[in-house]
Amino acid sequence: METPKHYEAKITPAEYIHANDLDFFRGNVVKYVSRDKRKNGAEDIRKAIWYCERLLKEIGDERTE
Protein backbone atom coordinates (compact mmCIF):
# COMPACT_ATOMS: atom_id res chain seq x y z
CA MET A 1 0.00 0.00 0.00
CA GLU A 2 1.30 3.44 -0.92
CA THR A 3 1.69 6.10 1.78
CA PRO A 4 -0.85 8.94 1.35
CA LYS A 5 0.73 12.30 0.42
CA HIS A 6 -0.38 13.93 3.68
CA TYR A 7 1.78 11.41 5.59
CA GLU A 8 4.93 11.67 3.50
CA ALA A 9 7.94 12.57 5.64
CA LYS A 10 11.40 11.25 6.47
CA ILE A 11 9.60 8.81 8.76
CA THR A 12 5.88 8.22 8.53
CA PRO A 13 3.70 8.60 11.61
CA ALA A 14 2.93 4.86 11.44
CA GLU A 15 6.65 4.01 11.47
CA TYR A 16 7.28 6.39 14.38
CA ILE A 17 4.29 5.09 16.36
CA HIS A 18 5.36 1.49 15.83
CA ALA A 19 9.06 2.10 16.56
CA ASN A 20 8.19 3.84 19.83
CA ASP A 21 5.46 1.38 20.84
CA LEU A 22 2.90 4.16 21.35
CA ASP A 23 -0.61 3.34 22.50
CA PHE A 24 -3.75 4.35 20.61
CA PHE A 25 -4.19 7.82 22.13
CA ARG A 26 -0.53 8.83 21.84
CA GLY A 27 -0.36 7.40 18.34
CA ASN A 28 -3.31 9.49 17.22
CA VAL A 29 -1.71 12.64 18.64
CA VAL A 30 1.39 11.93 16.54
CA LYS A 31 -0.74 11.16 13.48
CA TYR A 32 -2.81 14.34 13.62
CA VAL A 33 -0.01 16.79 14.38
CA SER A 34 2.10 15.18 11.63
CA ARG A 35 -0.44 15.85 8.92
CA ASP A 36 -2.17 19.11 9.86
CA LYS A 37 -0.21 21.28 7.37
CA ARG A 38 -0.89 18.90 4.48
CA LYS A 39 -4.46 17.85 5.16
CA ASN A 40 -7.04 19.36 7.53
CA GLY A 41 -5.21 22.19 9.33
CA ALA A 42 -6.90 23.34 12.52
CA GLU A 43 -9.31 20.39 12.47
CA ASP A 44 -6.39 17.98 12.86
CA ILE A 45 -4.95 20.06 15.72
CA ARG A 46 -8.34 19.96 17.46
CA LYS A 47 -8.37 16.17 17.04
CA ALA A 48 -4.86 15.94 18.54
CA ILE A 49 -6.02 18.04 21.50
CA TRP A 50 -9.06 15.77 21.94
CA TYR A 51 -6.77 12.74 22.12
CA CYS A 52 -4.48 14.54 24.60
CA GLU A 53 -7.46 15.33 26.81
CA ARG A 54 -8.67 11.72 26.54
CA LEU A 55 -5.19 10.51 27.48
CA LEU A 56 -5.22 12.76 30.56
CA LYS A 57 -8.49 11.12 31.63
CA GLU A 58 -6.90 7.69 31.23
CA ILE A 59 -3.71 8.41 33.16
CA GLY A 60 -5.12 10.90 35.61
CA ASP A 61 -4.14 14.49 36.03
CA GLU A 62 -1.19 13.78 38.29
CA ARG A 63 2.21 15.24 37.61
CA THR A 64 5.11 12.83 37.19
CA GLU A 65 8.63 13.77 38.14
N, C-alpha and C positions, 0 to 999 in steps of 0.2 A: 504494500500500500504506500502510495506517495504522501509525503508530508504536506499538509495544506500550507499555502503561502503565508498565512498569518502566524504560522508557527516556525517558519524558517529562521534559524539562528545558528551560531556556532555549535550549540548544543540545544536540542529541542526540549521543551518542558517535560515531555514524557521521559526522555533520557535522564534528565536531571532528577525528576521525581523518583524514578526507579533506582538510580545510582545512590540516592540519599535515603532510600527506604522511607519516603514520606507517606503519612496516612492520607486518607481521603480529603479531609479539610485542608491540610497544609498543601497537598498536591493541587487542589483547586485554586488556592491563593496564588501559587506559582504560575499555574496555567493562565489565569485571568490577567495578572499583571504583566505577563510575558507577551500578551497579544494585543493589549489595549490600543497601542498606536497603529496597529495594522488591521484592526477589525472593528470593535464596537466602542472604542473610546471610553467615555465616562461610564457607560453601562457596565463595561468589564471591571472598572475600578469599583463600582458599587457592588458588583458580585463578589469581588475579592474581599471587600469590607464585610459583606454578609458572612462569608466563610470565616473570617477572623473573629467576628462576634460569636458565631456558632462554636468555634474552637474554644473561645473563652468560657462559654457555658459548659463545655465538656471537661475542661481542665480546672475550672474554678478561677476565680479572680485573684488568686494568691500570687504574690511576688516570689520568684525564685532567685536565690543568690547565686 
